[in-house]
């Protein structure tokens, strides 16, 4: 775990958990995507856009998986990490970077066990980090904004992707290349069951 701004009792923390996915990939000479980008590298340009006197960032790099390889054990580890991070009262929200193949499945699994009022936001990318039109930085920035906003409290787990904010319950991937990769088939204002 590393922090991109100094700790202070008056500074709210946003925790970022990295699990891999296209957002953390670069293309090799043959065009194959490889998970080469660290959590610190992902977050550095994002954290610079926040007022360091108000927000500090914690990075928790769990792994660098293609999300099609995510197992139940990986989801259990993620849930355990989220619960441990939320033991810190200075954390205002958590952002999880994740691959798009199974993002909605992991998000609903986390939502099922999420008992805290603070938000957990899932995000990722359709284009790799080194693509000239990479969408990951924008998605990560918007996710951090929402994680830090009081209006996101009490809602549960959200997916923030392509300028959309979608509750985990009802979230579905509808497109494999469009930057607005997710939609919802849930009710307009879903009632979240107790965890």
MDTraj code that builds the backbone (N, CA, C; nanometers):
import mdtraj as md
import numpy as np

residues = "UNK UNK UNK UNK UNK UNK UNK UNK UNK UNK UNK UNK UNK UNK UNK UNK UNK UNK UNK UNK UNK UNK UNK UNK UNK UNK UNK UNK UNK UNK UNK UNK UNK UNK UNK UNK UNK UNK UNK UNK UNK UNK UNK UNK UNK UNK UNK UNK UNK UNK UNK UNK UNK UNK UNK UNK UNK UNK UNK UNK UNK UNK UNK UNK UNK UNK UNK UNK UNK UNK UNK UNK UNK UNK UNK UNK UNK UNK UNK UNK UNK UNK UNK UNK UNK UNK UNK UNK UNK UNK UNK UNK UNK UNK UNK UNK UNK UNK UNK UNK UNK UNK UNK UNK UNK UNK UNK UNK UNK UNK UNK UNK UNK UNK UNK UNK UNK UNK UNK UNK UNK UNK UNK UNK UNK UNK UNK UNK UNK UNK UNK UNK UNK UNK UNK UNK UNK UNK UNK UNK UNK UNK UNK UNK UNK UNK UNK UNK UNK UNK UNK UNK UNK UNK UNK UNK UNK UNK UNK UNK UNK UNK UNK UNK UNK UNK UNK UNK UNK UNK UNK UNK UNK UNK UNK UNK UNK UNK UNK UNK UNK UNK UNK UNK UNK UNK UNK UNK UNK UNK UNK UNK UNK UNK UNK".split()
xyz = np.array([
    [0.0848, -0.1174, 0.0000],
    [0.0000, 0.0000, 0.0000],
    [0.0888, 0.1229, 0.0000],
    [0.0567, 0.2161, -0.0860],
    [0.1289, 0.3430, -0.0870],
    [0.0276, 0.4549, -0.0883],
    [0.0705, 0.5723, -0.0482],
    [-0.0187, 0.6870, -0.0463],
    [0.0401, 0.7961, -0.1335],
    [-0.0461, 0.8684, -0.2025],
    [0.0013, 0.9710, -0.2933],
    [-0.0047, 1.1098, -0.2327],
    [-0.0592, 1.1225, -0.1130],
    [-0.0555, 1.2496, -0.0431],
    [-0.0405, 1.2243, 0.1059],
    [0.0139, 1.3206, 0.1793],
    [0.0436, 1.2979, 0.3196],
    [-0.0817, 1.2773, 0.4031],
    [-0.0658, 1.1966, 0.5098],
    [-0.1766, 1.1714, 0.6010],
    [-0.1999, 1.2923, 0.6900],
    [-0.3242, 1.3150, 0.7209],
    [-0.3604, 1.4209, 0.8138],
    [-0.4961, 1.3853, 0.8706],
    [-0.5197, 1.4237, 0.9939],
    [-0.6480, 1.3902, 1.0544],
    [-0.7631, 1.4641, 0.9865],
    [-0.7365, 1.5752, 0.9174],
    [-0.8431, 1.6499, 0.8513],
    [-0.8606, 1.6094, 0.7052],
    [-0.7835, 1.5134, 0.6598],
    [-0.7882, 1.4718, 0.5196],
    [-0.8720, 1.3452, 0.5076],
    [-0.9690, 1.3458, 0.4166],
    [-1.0490, 1.2274, 0.3885],
    [-0.9708, 1.1360, 0.2944],
    [-0.9868, 1.0061, 0.3142],
    [-0.9135, 0.9090, 0.2321],
    [-1.0061, 0.8429, 0.1306],
    [-0.9545, 0.8277, 0.0101],
    [-1.0188, 0.7460, -0.0923],
    [-0.9259, 0.6275, -0.1147],
    [-0.9782, 0.5074, -0.0936],
    [-0.8980, 0.3870, -0.1139],
    [-0.9234, 0.3343, -0.2547],
    [-0.8154, 0.2983, -0.3236],
    [-0.8262, 0.2417, -0.4581],
    [-0.7662, 0.1015, -0.4543],
    [-0.8489, 0.0028, -0.4882],
    [-0.8056, -0.1366, -0.4933],
    [-0.7916, -0.1748, -0.6401],
    [-0.6736, -0.2230, -0.6785],
    [-0.6538, -0.2626, -0.8184],
    [-0.6539, -0.4145, -0.8289],
    [-0.7266, -0.4646, -0.9297],
    [-0.7342, -0.6093, -0.9511],
    [-0.6899, -0.6494, -1.0913],
    [-0.6585, -0.5523, -1.1767],
    [-0.6168, -0.5839, -1.3135],
    [-0.7160, -0.5334, -1.4153],
    [-0.7307, -0.6072, -1.5249],
    [-0.8208, -0.5682, -1.6318],
    [-0.7529, -0.4782, -1.7342],
    [-0.8268, -0.4433, -1.8375],
    [-0.7744, -0.3624, -1.9480],
    [-0.7212, -0.2278, -1.8999],
    [-0.7811, -0.1719, -1.7962],
    [-0.7360, -0.0427, -1.7443],
    [-0.5889, -0.0477, -1.7027],
    [-0.5396, -0.1659, -1.6651],
    [-0.4015, -0.1825, -1.6197],
    [-0.3120, -0.2453, -1.7266],
    [-0.3607, -0.2519, -1.8506],
    [-0.2862, -0.3198, -1.9569],
    [-0.2212, -0.2228, -2.0549],
    [-0.1124, -0.2702, -2.1142],
    [-0.0516, -0.2073, -2.2307],
    [-0.0356, -0.3161, -2.3368],
    [-0.0229, -0.2738, -2.4613],
    [-0.0109, -0.3694, -2.5712],
    [0.1358, -0.3999, -2.5983],
    [0.1674, -0.5285, -2.6207],
    [0.3040, -0.5645, -2.6590],
    [0.3204, -0.5465, -2.8099],
    [0.4367, -0.5826, -2.8626],
    [0.4673, -0.5615, -3.0048],
    [0.3694, -0.6349, -3.0961],
    [0.3090, -0.7443, -3.0470],
    [0.2139, -0.8214, -3.1267],
    [0.0688, -0.7791, -3.1030],
    [0.0496, -0.6770, -3.0192],
    [-0.0845, -0.6285, -2.9924],
    [-0.1554, -0.7000, -2.8788],
    [-0.0872, -0.7929, -2.8110],
    [-0.1473, -0.8621, -2.6976],
    [-0.1472, -0.7696, -2.5755],
    [-0.2570, -0.7694, -2.5021],
    [-0.2670, -0.6852, -2.3836],
    [-0.2066, -0.7558, -2.2632],
    [-0.1169, -0.6854, -2.1951],
    [-0.0493, -0.7393, -2.0777],
    [-0.0705, -0.6448, -1.9594],
    [-0.0970, -0.6990, -1.8407],
    [-0.1202, -0.6142, -1.7227],
    [0.0110, -0.5603, -1.6659],
    [0.0557, -0.4466, -1.7161],
    [0.1864, -0.3911, -1.6797],
    [0.1781, -0.2670, -1.5923],
    [0.0601, -0.2082, -1.5772],
    [0.0468, -0.0785, -1.5108],
    [0.0140, -0.0994, -1.3631],
    [0.0968, -0.0439, -1.2765],
    [0.0753, -0.0573, -1.1325],
    [-0.0375, 0.0339, -1.0864],
    [-0.0875, 0.0068, -0.9672],
    [-0.1898, 0.0928, -0.9087],
    [-0.1407, 0.2353, -0.8919],
    [-0.0162, 0.2501, -0.8502],
    [0.0397, 0.3842, -0.8322],
    [0.0448, 0.4601, -0.9647],
    [0.0823, 0.3896, -1.0727],
    [0.0868, 0.4541, -1.2047],
    [-0.0534, 0.4928, -1.2514],
    [-0.1520, 0.4077, -1.2239],
    [-0.2897, 0.4390, -1.2618],
    [-0.3399, 0.5634, -1.1897],
    [-0.3077, 0.5721, -1.0619],
    [-0.3657, 0.6756, -0.9787],
    [-0.2928, 0.8092, -0.9829],
    [-0.1654, 0.8083, -1.0169],
    [-0.0853, 0.9316, -1.0096],
    [-0.1519, 1.0508, -1.0799],
    [-0.1928, 1.0399, -1.2076],
    [-0.2529, 1.1579, -1.2728],
    [-0.3912, 1.1929, -1.2179],
    [-0.4596, 1.0950, -1.1595],
    [-0.5925, 1.1192, -1.1034],
    [-0.5801, 1.1957, -0.9717],
    [-0.4918, 1.1479, -0.8854],
    [-0.4735, 1.2105, -0.7538],
    [-0.4296, 1.3557, -0.7677],
    [-0.3540, 1.3848, -0.8733],
    [-0.3054, 1.5214, -0.8955],
    [-0.4200, 1.6190, -0.9218],
    [-0.5371, 1.5682, -0.9589],
    [-0.6529, 1.6543, -0.9876],
    [-0.7368, 1.6841, -0.8633],
    [-0.7004, 1.6236, -0.7512],
    [-0.7724, 1.6460, -0.6261],
    [-0.6905, 1.7370, -0.5355],
    [-0.7581, 1.8109, -0.4521],
    [-0.6931, 1.8987, -0.3548],
    [-0.6313, 1.8117, -0.2450],
    [-0.4979, 1.8098, -0.2390],
    [-0.4272, 1.7249, -0.1429],
    [-0.4541, 1.7652, 0.0014],
    [-0.5042, 1.8856, 0.0238],
    [-0.5362, 1.9257, 0.1608],
    [-0.6708, 1.8691, 0.2051],
    [-0.7485, 1.8146, 0.1095],
    [-0.8790, 1.7570, 0.1425],
    [-0.8840, 1.6056, 0.1274],
    [-0.8075, 1.5518, 0.0292],
    [-0.8161, 1.4088, 0.0004],
    [-0.6777, 1.3457, -0.0098],
    [-0.6660, 1.2289, 0.0532],
    [-0.5481, 1.1444, 0.0382],
    [-0.5931, 1.0149, -0.0289],
    [-0.5032, 0.9510, -0.0987],
    [-0.5351, 0.8270, -0.1681],
    [-0.4513, 0.7129, -0.1115],
    [-0.5159, 0.6000, -0.0902],
    [-0.4478, 0.4763, -0.0523],
    [-0.4602, 0.3796, -0.1687],
    [-0.3521, 0.3139, -0.2006],
    [-0.3543, 0.2156, -0.3089],
    [-0.3341, 0.0775, -0.2494],
    [-0.4235, -0.0135, -0.2843],
    [-0.4150, -0.1529, -0.2406],
    [-0.4121, -0.2374, -0.3678],
    [-0.2962, -0.2848, -0.4050],
    [-0.2829, -0.3624, -0.5289],
    [-0.2989, -0.5107, -0.4960],
    [-0.4179, -0.5667, -0.5278],
    [-0.4431, -0.7075, -0.4968],
    [-0.3795, -0.7999, -0.5992],
    [-0.4048, -0.7740, -0.7262],
    [-0.3479, -0.8575, -0.8319],
    [-0.3651, -0.7865, -0.9659],
    [-0.3218, -0.8535, -1.0708],
    [-0.3365, -0.7998, -1.2070],
    [-0.3936, -0.9098, -1.2953],
    [-0.5219, -0.9337, -1.2782],
    [-0.5899, -1.0422, -1.3475],
    [-0.6703, -0.9924, -1.4661],
    [-0.6820, -1.0781, -1.5673],
    [-0.7900, -1.0637, -1.6642],
    [-0.9144, -1.1058, -1.5870],
    [-1.0201, -1.0281, -1.5910],
    [-1.1330, -1.0589, -1.5028],
    [-1.2053, -1.1880, -1.5398],
    [-1.1793, -1.2408, -1.6590],
    [-1.2357, -1.3720, -1.6917],
    [-1.1703, -1.4816, -1.6082],
    [-1.0575, -1.4495, -1.5457],
    [-0.9864, -1.5449, -1.4590],
    [-1.0207, -1.5258, -1.3115],
    [-1.1097, -1.4323, -1.2789],
    [-1.1465, -1.4063, -1.1398],
    [-1.2162, -1.5286, -1.0812],
    [-1.1706, -1.5712, -0.9638],
    [-1.2285, -1.6876, -0.8974],
    [-1.3070, -1.6431, -0.7739],
    [-1.3803, -1.7377, -0.7144],
    [-1.4498, -1.7072, -0.5896],
    [-1.3503, -1.6695, -0.4803],
    [-1.2334, -1.7321, -0.4810],
    [-1.1305, -1.6981, -0.3820],
    [-1.0838, -1.5539, -0.4001],
    [-1.0715, -1.5095, -0.5256],
    [-1.0329, -1.3698, -0.5516],
    [-1.1407, -1.2738, -0.5017],
    [-1.2664, -1.3100, -0.5222],
    [-1.3763, -1.2253, -0.4752],
    [-1.3795, -1.2223, -0.3230],
    [-1.3561, -1.3365, -0.2593],
    [-1.3489, -1.3403, -0.1125],
    [-1.2370, -1.2506, -0.0613],
    [-1.1207, -1.2560, -0.1291],
    [-1.0078, -1.1711, -0.0884],
    [-1.0444, -1.0231, -0.1046],
    [-1.1134, -0.9907, -0.2133],
    [-1.1560, -0.8525, -0.2361],
    [-1.2534, -0.8072, -0.1267],
    [-1.3523, -0.8904, -0.0956],
    [-1.4480, -0.8561, 0.0104],
    [-1.3779, -0.8358, 0.1444],
    [-1.2848, -0.9231, 0.1764],
    [-1.2095, -0.9111, 0.3014],
    [-1.1303, -0.7812, 0.3041],
    [-1.0679, -0.7471, 0.1916],
    [-0.9904, -0.6232, 0.1824],
    [-1.0801, -0.5015, 0.1992],
    [-1.1959, -0.5025, 0.1345],
    [-1.2907, -0.3906, 0.1464],
    [-1.3338, -0.3724, 0.2915],
    [-1.3700, -0.4803, 0.3581],
    [-1.4149, -0.4708, 0.4970],
    [-1.3032, -0.4205, 0.5877],
    [-1.1801, -0.4641, 0.5613],
    [-1.0667, -0.4177, 0.6425],
    [-1.0425, -0.2684, 0.6206],
    [-1.0467, -0.2233, 0.4958],
    [-1.0251, -0.0813, 0.4654],
    [-1.1316, 0.0047, 0.5337],
    [-1.2555, -0.0426, 0.5338],
    [-1.3649, 0.0356, 0.5910],
    [-1.3615, 0.0400, 0.7433],
    [-1.2691, -0.0313, 0.8053],
    [-1.2485, -0.0172, 0.9499],
    [-1.1889, 0.1201, 0.9828],
    [-1.1283, 0.1852, 0.8817],
    [-1.0689, 0.3175, 0.9003],
    [-1.1775, 0.4236, 0.8801],
    [-1.2139, 0.4981, 0.9851],
    [-1.3222, 0.5966, 0.9714],
    [-1.2875, 0.7130, 0.8799],
    [-1.1599, 0.7330, 0.8484],
    [-1.1216, 0.8429, 0.7591],
    [-1.1442, 0.8097, 0.6117],
    [-1.1681, 0.6825, 0.5796],
    [-1.1967, 0.6430, 0.4412],
    [-1.3400, 0.6829, 0.4090],
    [-1.3566, 0.7627, 0.3029],
    [-1.4907, 0.8075, 0.2638],
    [-1.5513, 0.7211, 0.1542],
    [-1.4678, 0.6460, 0.0831],
    [-1.5169, 0.5598, -0.0229],
    [-1.4050, 0.4762, -0.0802],
    [-1.4433, 0.3732, -0.1533],
    [-1.3478, 0.2807, -0.2144],
    [-1.3769, 0.2716, -0.3631],
    [-1.2698, 0.2702, -0.4435],
    [-1.2800, 0.2466, -0.5872],
    [-1.2054, 0.1174, -0.6173],
    [-1.2676, 0.0296, -0.6945],
    [-1.2062, -0.0964, -0.7359],
    [-1.1884, -0.0933, -0.8864],
    [-1.0635, -0.1053, -0.9329],
    [-1.0416, -0.1189, -1.0770],
    [-1.0490, -0.2672, -1.1114],
    [-1.1166, -0.2975, -1.2219],
    [-1.1538, -0.4367, -1.2504],
    [-1.1690, -0.4527, -1.4012],
    [-1.1463, -0.5712, -1.4499],
    [-1.1713, -0.6004, -1.5906],
    [-1.3201, -0.6056, -1.6195],
    [-1.3561, -0.5826, -1.7459],
    [-1.4982, -0.5724, -1.7808],
    [-1.5667, -0.7071, -1.7996],
    [-1.4916, -0.8157, -1.8203],
    [-1.5561, -0.9448, -1.8475],
    [-1.6454, -0.9913, -1.7334],
    [-1.6051, -0.9651, -1.6101],
    [-1.6854, -1.0119, -1.4960],
    [-1.7097, -0.9024, -1.3928],
    [-1.6981, -0.7762, -1.4348],
    [-1.7133, -0.6659, -1.3391],
    [-1.8499, -0.6682, -1.2707],
    [-1.9572, -0.6869, -1.3478],
    [-2.0889, -0.6814, -1.2854],
    [-2.1110, -0.7978, -1.1895],
    [-2.0516, -0.9139, -1.2174],
    [-2.0647, -1.0275, -1.1257],
    [-1.9908, -1.0014, -0.9940],
    [-1.8696, -0.9458, -1.0045],
    [-1.7947, -0.9154, -0.8823],
    [-1.8637, -0.8038, -0.8050],
    [-1.9156, -0.7044, -0.8758],
    [-1.9835, -0.5928, -0.8085],
    [-2.1046, -0.6411, -0.7297],
    [-2.1846, -0.7299, -0.7867],
    [-2.3020, -0.7785, -0.7139],
    [-2.2601, -0.8682, -0.5979],
    [-2.1510, -0.9441, -0.6144],
    [-2.1009, -1.0264, -0.5040],
    [-2.0561, -0.9389, -0.3872],
    [-1.9886, -0.8279, -0.4184],
    [-1.9452, -0.7360, -0.3130],
    [-2.0667, -0.6676, -0.2503],
    [-2.1633, -0.6277, -0.3320],
    [-2.2830, -0.5609, -0.2805],
    [-2.3612, -0.6518, -0.1854],
    [-2.3610, -0.7809, -0.2134],
    [-2.4337, -0.8764, -0.1304],
    [-2.3841, -0.8769, 0.0136],
    [-2.2542, -0.8481, 0.0316],
    [-2.1945, -0.8512, 0.1652],
    [-2.1578, -0.7128, 0.2180],
    [-2.1958, -0.6081, 0.1449],
    [-2.1572, -0.4721, 0.1827],
    [-2.2540, -0.4173, 0.2864],
    [-2.2041, -0.3913, 0.4069],
    [-2.2894, -0.3470, 0.5174],
    [-2.2634, -0.2030, 0.5582],
    [-2.1710, -0.1355, 0.4931],
    [-2.1298, -0.0010, 0.5306],
    [-2.2033, 0.1014, 0.4451],
    [-2.2228, 0.2225, 0.4996],
    [-2.2912, 0.3281, 0.4235],
    [-2.2012, 0.3926, 0.3185],
    [-2.0687, 0.3730, 0.3329],
    [-1.9757, 0.4349, 0.2374],
    [-1.9747, 0.3568, 0.1054],
    [-1.9600, 0.4277, -0.0068],
    [-1.9715, 0.3610, -0.1368],
    [-1.8486, 0.2794, -0.1752],
    [-1.8754, 0.1740, -0.2501],
    [-1.7711, 0.0993, -0.3204],
    [-1.8037, 0.1132, -0.4681],
    [-1.7087, 0.1654, -0.5437],
    [-1.7282, 0.1960, -0.6853],
    [-1.6407, 0.1038, -0.7691],
    [-1.6993, 0.0368, -0.8676],
    [-1.6230, -0.0449, -0.9621],
    [-1.6065, 0.0322, -1.0920],
    [-1.4865, 0.0236, -1.1501],
    [-1.4626, 0.0865, -1.2795],
    [-1.3530, 0.0103, -1.3531],
    [-1.3329, 0.0445, -1.4777],
    [-1.2318, -0.0198, -1.5607],
    [-1.2176, 0.0563, -1.6907],
    [-1.1883, -0.0164, -1.7972],
    [-1.1666, 0.0489, -1.9264],
    [-1.1954, -0.0475, -2.0403],
    [-1.2326, 0.0101, -2.1535],
    [-1.2474, -0.0662, -2.2774],
    [-1.1188, -0.0642, -2.3594],
    [-1.0380, 0.0399, -2.3394],
    [-0.9132, 0.0539, -2.4156],
    [-0.7956, 0.0487, -2.3184],
    [-0.6833, -0.0089, -2.3599],
    [-0.5684, -0.0207, -2.2699],
    [-0.5075, 0.1146, -2.2349],
    [-0.4257, 0.1123, -2.1328],
    [-0.3650, 0.2335, -2.0784],
    [-0.2839, 0.3110, -2.1810],
    [-0.2183, 0.2412, -2.2738],
    [-0.1327, 0.3087, -2.3709],
    [-0.2051, 0.3439, -2.5011],
    [-0.3358, 0.3248, -2.5063],
    [-0.4132, 0.3618, -2.6248],
    [-0.4242, 0.5146, -2.6296],
    [-0.4134, 0.5766, -2.7479],
    [-0.4220, 0.7230, -2.7548],
    [-0.5559, 0.7795, -2.7073],
    [-0.6610, 0.6983, -2.7076],
    [-0.7917, 0.7422, -2.6591],
    [-0.8348, 0.6602, -2.5369],
    [-0.7404, 0.6288, -2.4508],
    [-0.7686, 0.5466, -2.3329],
    [-0.8827, 0.6062, -2.2511],
    [-0.9804, 0.5234, -2.2165],
    [-1.0949, 0.5692, -2.1379],
    [-1.0763, 0.5446, -1.9885],
    [-0.9766, 0.4671, -1.9509],
    [-0.9541, 0.4348, -1.8106],
    [-0.9325, 0.5554, -1.7208],
    [-0.8463, 0.6509, -1.7597],
    [-0.8257, 0.7662, -1.6715],
    [-0.9537, 0.8439, -1.6419],
    [-1.0374, 0.8642, -1.7416],
    [-1.1630, 0.9352, -1.7190],
    [-1.2561, 0.8572, -1.6271],
    [-1.2648, 0.7258, -1.6496],
    [-1.3498, 0.6426, -1.5641],
    [-1.2996, 0.6423, -1.4198],
    [-1.1676, 0.6344, -1.4031],
    [-1.1099, 0.6319, -1.2687],
    [-1.1311, 0.7662, -1.1985],
    [-1.1114, 0.8751, -1.2708],
    [-1.1333, 1.0074, -1.2120],
    [-1.2778, 1.0233, -1.1660],
    [-1.3741, 0.9899, -1.2527],
    [-1.5148, 1.0032, -1.2165],
    [-1.5514, 0.9113, -1.1004],
    [-1.4911, 0.7932, -1.0949],
    [-1.5163, 0.7011, -0.9841],
    [-1.4668, 0.7588, -0.8524],
    [-1.3486, 0.8198, -0.8549],
    [-1.2949, 0.8813, -0.7330],
    [-1.3806, 0.9995, -0.6893],
    [-1.4302, 1.0783, -0.7858],
    [-1.5199, 1.1895, -0.7525],
    [-1.6452, 1.1388, -0.6811],
    [-1.7052, 1.0348, -0.7357],
    [-1.8284, 0.9830, -0.6778],
    [-1.8008, 0.9170, -0.5430],
    [-1.6877, 0.8458, -0.5317],
    [-1.6523, 0.7833, -0.4035],
    [-1.6356, 0.8873, -0.2940],
    [-1.5944, 1.0085, -0.3313],
    [-1.5707, 1.1140, -0.2327],
    [-1.6951, 1.1975, -0.2026],
    [-1.8031, 1.1762, -0.2771],
    [-1.9222, 1.2599, -0.2652],
    [-2.0217, 1.2002, -0.1655],
    [-2.0693, 1.2825, -0.0761],
    [-2.1633, 1.2370, 0.0270],
    [-2.2926, 1.1818, -0.0324],
    [-2.3296, 1.2239, -0.1528],
    [-2.4551, 1.1767, -0.2123],
    [-2.4501, 1.0287, -0.2500],
    [-2.3304, 0.9705, -0.2555],
    [-2.3169, 0.8285, -0.2894],
    [-2.3290, 0.7381, -0.1670],
    [-2.3394, 0.7968, -0.0502],
    [-2.3475, 0.7160, 0.0721],
    [-2.4843, 0.6485, 0.0843],
    [-2.4816, 0.5269, 0.1360],
    [-2.6047, 0.4534, 0.1616],
    [-2.6644, 0.3848, 0.0408],
    [-2.5987, 0.3932, -0.0731],
    [-2.6520, 0.3348, -0.1967],
    [-2.6003, 0.1927, -0.2184],
    [-2.4835, 0.1628, -0.1635],
    [-2.4242, 0.0313, -0.1842],
    [-2.3138, 0.0382, -0.2869],
    [-2.3046, -0.0658, -0.3668],
    [-2.1984, -0.0775, -0.4672],
    [-2.2492, -0.0228, -0.6001],
    [-2.1623, 0.0558, -0.6658],
    [-2.1952, 0.1176, -0.7945],
    [-2.0916, 0.0797, -0.8992],
    [-2.1329, 0.0822, -1.0245],
    [-2.0410, 0.0721, -1.1374],
    [-2.0420, 0.2090, -1.2049],
    [-1.9235, 0.2692, -1.2177],
    [-1.9089, 0.3990, -1.2846],
    [-1.8251, 0.3754, -1.4086],
    [-1.8847, 0.3993, -1.5249],
    [-1.8193, 0.3614, -1.6497],
    [-1.8822, 0.4400, -1.7643],
    [-1.8008, 0.5039, -1.8457],
    [-1.8526, 0.5753, -1.9622],
    [-1.9494, 0.6856, -1.9248],
    [-1.9231, 0.7576, -1.8169],
    [-2.0056, 0.8673, -1.7644],
    [-2.1371, 0.8202, -1.7029],
    [-2.1574, 0.6892, -1.6894],
    [-2.2792, 0.6363, -1.6277],
    [-2.2491, 0.5912, -1.4856],
    [-2.3479, 0.6072, -1.3980],
    [-2.3396, 0.5609, -1.2599],
    [-2.4546, 0.4624, -1.2407],
    [-2.4203, 0.3350, -1.2197],
    [-2.5205, 0.2290, -1.2211],
    [-2.5108, 0.1469, -1.0929],
    [-2.6222, 0.1248, -1.0224],
    [-2.6184, 0.0358, -0.9064],
    [-2.5784, -0.1056, -0.9486],
    [-2.5058, -0.1744, -0.8612],
    [-2.4621, -0.3105, -0.8932],
    [-2.5810, -0.4018, -0.9213],
    [-2.6892, -0.3823, -0.8459],
    [-2.8072, -0.4670, -0.8669],
    [-2.8800, -0.4208, -0.9933],
    [-2.8768, -0.5045, -1.0945],
    [-2.9362, -0.4717, -1.2235],
    [-2.8334, -0.4341, -1.3287],
    [-2.7078, -0.4170, -1.2881],
    [-2.6037, -0.3787, -1.3833],
    [-2.5721, -0.4949, -1.4767],
    [-2.5606, -0.4647, -1.6050],
    [-2.5263, -0.5673, -1.7030],
    [-2.4370, -0.5084, -1.8114],
    [-2.3406, -0.5863, -1.8546],
    [-2.2554, -0.5416, -1.9648],
    [-2.3332, -0.5626, -2.0945],
    [-2.3503, -0.4560, -2.1693],
    [-2.4302, -0.4657, -2.2913],
    [-2.3463, -0.4550, -2.4181],
    [-2.2192, -0.4135, -2.4052],
    [-2.1373, -0.3948, -2.5247],
    [-1.9913, -0.4254, -2.4942],
    [-1.9217, -0.4875, -2.5894],
    [-1.7821, -0.5263, -2.5659],
    [-1.6814, -0.4204, -2.6067],
    [-1.7231, -0.3193, -2.6832],
    [-1.6265, -0.2166, -2.7250],
    [-1.6714, -0.0738, -2.6961],
    [-1.8012, -0.0492, -2.6853],
    [-1.8514, 0.0856, -2.6607],
    [-1.8004, 0.1363, -2.5256],
    [-1.7639, 0.2643, -2.5182],
    [-1.7157, 0.3189, -2.3918],
    [-1.8242, 0.3219, -2.2856],
    [-1.9502, 0.3234, -2.3253],
    [-2.0609, 0.3053, -2.2319],
    [-2.0941, 0.1561, -2.2338],
    [-2.0132, 0.0788, -2.1614],
    [-2.0206, -0.0671, -2.1697],
    [-2.1331, -0.1277, -2.0890],
    [-2.1856, -0.0521, -1.9897],
    [-2.2829, -0.1087, -1.8961],
    [-2.4152, -0.0348, -1.9010],
    [-2.5187, -0.1104, -1.8724],
    [-2.6538, -0.0561, -1.8621],
    [-2.7194, -0.1240, -1.7423],
    [-2.8440, -0.0901, -1.7180],
    [-2.9152, -0.1544, -1.6078],
    [-3.0473, -0.2111, -1.6571],
    [-3.0812, -0.3267, -1.6038],
    [-3.2142, -0.3817, -1.6303],
    [-3.2948, -0.3849, -1.5015],
    [-3.2475, -0.3058, -1.4022],
    [-3.3166, -0.2964, -1.2744],
    [-3.4192, -0.1854, -1.2764],
    [-3.4991, -0.1759, -1.1713],
    [-3.5978, -0.0680, -1.1634],
    [-3.5304, 0.0679, -1.1540],
    [-3.6046, 0.1726, -1.1866],
    [-3.5510, 0.3087, -1.1888],
    [-3.4876, 0.3467, -1.0548],
    [-3.5546, 0.3146, -0.9455],
    [-3.5010, 0.3396, -0.8120],
    [-3.5068, 0.2091, -0.7340],
    [-3.4066, 0.1231, -0.7542],
    [-3.4109, -0.0089, -0.6915],
    [-3.3994, -0.0007, -0.5399],
    [-3.4748, -0.0866, -0.4724],
    [-3.4602, -0.0981, -0.3281],
    [-3.3568, -0.2053, -0.3004],
    [-3.2571, -0.1670, -0.2238],
    [-3.1466, -0.2577, -0.1954],
    [-3.1841, -0.3459, -0.0772],
    [-3.1853, -0.4800, -0.0935],
    [-3.2138, -0.5672, 0.0193],
    [-3.1049, -0.5570, 0.1255],
    [-3.1368, -0.5972, 0.2456],
    [-3.0335, -0.6010, 0.3481],
    [-2.9242, -0.6989, 0.3064],
    [-2.7972, -0.6630, 0.3356],
    [-2.6872, -0.7565, 0.3017],
    [-2.7053, -0.8898, 0.3721],
])
top = md.Topology()
chain = top.add_chain()
for i, resn in enumerate(residues, 1):
    res = top.add_residue(resn, chain, resSeq=i)
    for name in ("N", "CA", "C"):
        top.add_atom(name, md.element.get_by_symbol(name[0]), res)
traj = md.Trajectory(xyz[None], top)
